[in-house]
């Protein structure tokens, strides 16, 4: 969890006054300017993209859904959604 910071300690007084017109005494969240996509920092997104591409290659080479399900430890329904391109 991110630590709260007092606006008076980091923002110019005129900006604090302007913000107080809208959210006086409330907590607000200001997102990062360039938000990273899910899983990019941890490498999870890359791992899943690689796994899904590999699974699709096996499928196009003739491996059936049931076998892919066992190979990757996923339900047949999840494998179908990956190979048929559904979210």
N, C-alpha and C positions, 0 to 999 in steps of 0.2 A: 504494500500500500504506500502511496506517495505521501510525503509529509506536507502538511499545510504550511503556507508561508503568509505572513502578514503583508497585505498590499502596501501599507504605509512604509514598509521597510524596503520595498523593491521598485515601487512606481512613483513617478513624479506626483506631487500633491494635487495638481490640477486634473490629472487623469483619475486619481482616486475619487475626487469630488464628482467628476463626470460619471464614473461607474456607480457611485452611491445614489445617483438620481434614479437608477434602474434597480439596483439590488442592495439597498441600504441594510447592512447588518446580516446579510445572507452569505452562505458559502456558494461559490461558483467554481466551475471547472473550466479551465482554459486548455483546450487540446494542443498538442504539439503542432507546429506549423506543417511539418512534413511527416505525417503519420505513416509508419511502416505497415505493410500488409501483414496479416496474421501469419505467424510461423517463420518469418524471414530471419529474425535474430537467432532463433533456436535451431534453425535448419530443418524443422519439421516440414515446412512447405516443400522444400527441395526433395526431401525423402519421399513424401507422398506423391509428388509429381513423377519422380523416377519410378516408384513402385507401380503407379497407375499406367505409365507408358509401357513398362515391362509386361504388365498384366494384359494390356491391349495387344501387344505383340504376340504373346502366347495365344490369345484368343483368335487372332487373325491367322495364326499358324495351325489352328484346328483344335486347340485345347478347349474342352467344354467347361461350362460354368461351374459344375459340381467339382471338377478337379481343381480349378482356380480357387474356389472357395476353400478347399482343404489346404492348398499350397500356401495361401496367404492368411489363413485363419480368419476369414471374413464370411459373413452370411452370403448365401447365394443371391439374395435380394440386393445386397450392397455391391457384389461383383457385377450383377446385371446393370446397376446404375452407373458403374464406372465404364464398362465396356460399351454401353449404349449411349454414353455421354450425357446422362441425366444427373442433376444435382441432388 
